[in-house]
C-alpha cells in the first residue's frame, strides 16, 4: 500500500461542456493531499465513442474518472463502461441535480454547456489558460512580458497550481522558478514590478513537498534539492531578491490556492471587477 501512495495518480476530468466546473472541484479536492497527480481534462464528451475511448484510456493507467455530464444517456453509458472496465468514477452533478429537482419539484433542462456561453469573457479565459501552459516553469521567456501576472519563487512553492487558477479567472499568468546558484533571467528582472509576485513557503513544508516529489518520480534527489540548509538559503535569497526588486511577496504555507489568488489580486492593479 505504501508503494501505491508514491504513484502519480491520473484523474480524468470528463464533461459534456467545457469541463471548468469539474476541473475546479478536482483541484480544490487535491489541495488536501500532498500526493503528486496528473489531470486529463476531456471536454465536449457527447457521443458514445468518446465515452468508450476515455474509459479505455482511464483503465490503461488505473485512473479515476470525475465527470460532470448532464446528458443522462451519456452519463449512464459512462457508468456502465466504467464498471465493465473496473474504473472508479465520481459523478459531480447527477446526485445534486436529482436532489434539487426533487426539492423544488421541477424538471431540469439537462442541457450541456449552459454554464459557459461563447462570450468575450469565455475566450479571454481560454487565452489565459493557453498562455499559462506555455509560460509554465520559466518557458517561453521571450514573451513573458505579455503576462498580466508573473509568479516567482523556489521550486515547489505552488507557482504552477496558482498560475493555472489565476488563468481560469482570466489572467494571463506566467511563472519562473528561482534556482539556487543561478541568476534570475533578465526577462523576469525587466518586468514591471507591479505584475511580479514572489511566493515563499515554510522551509519544513517545502522540504516535505520536494521529498514527496522525488519519491513520486522514483528518482535520486538533485544535489541540495532536499537539503534543509540549502532550502533555508534558497528561501533567504528569494526574500532578498523580492525586497531588492520591490516585488510583493506572500507566504503560501498552509493556504488554499483560492486564498492565495485572492491575496494577489488585492494588489494587482488590473484585477477584473
C-alpha positions, 0 to 999 in steps of 0.5 A: 500500500505504501508503494501505491501512495508514491504513484502519480495518480491520473484523474480524468476530468470528463464533461459534456461542456467545457469541463471548468466546473469539474476541473475546479472541484478536482483541484480544490479536492487535491489541495488536501493531499500532498500526493503528486497527480496528473489531470486529463481534462476531456471536454465536449464528451457527447457521443458514445465513442468518446465515452468508450475511448476515455474509459479505455484510456482511464483503465490503461493507467488505473485512473479515476474518472470525475465527470460532470455530464448532464446528458443522462444517456451519456452519463449512464453509458459512462457508468456502465463502461466504467464498471465493465472496465473496473474504473472508479468514477465520481459523478459531480452533478447527477446526485445534486441535480436529482436532489434539487429537482426533487426539492423544488419539484421541477424538471431540469433542462439537462442541457450541456454547456449552459454554464459557459456561453461563447462570450468575450469573457469565455475566450479571454479565459481560454487565452489565459489558460493557453498562455499559462501552459506555455509560460509554465516553469520559466518557458517561453521567456521571450514573451513573458512580458505579455503576462498580466501576472508573473509568479516567482519563487523556489521550486515547489512553492505552488507557482504552477497550481496558482498560475493555472487558477489565476488563468481560469479567472482570466489572467494571463499568468506566467511563472519562473522558478528561482534556482539556487546558484543561478541568476534570475533571467533578465526577462523576469528582472525587466518586468514591471514590478507591479505584475511580479509576485514572489511566493515563499513557503515554510522551509519544513513544508517545502522540504516535505513537498520536494521529498514527496516529489522525488519519491513520486518520480522514483528518482535520486534527489538533485544535489541540495534539492532536499537539503534543509540548509540549502532550502533555508538559503534558497528561501533567504535569497528569494526574500532578498531578491523580492525586497531588492526588486520591490516585488510583493511577496506572500507566504503560501504555507498552509493556504488554499490556492483560492486564498492565495489568488485572492491575496494577489489580486488585492494588489494587482492593479488590473484585477477584473471587477 
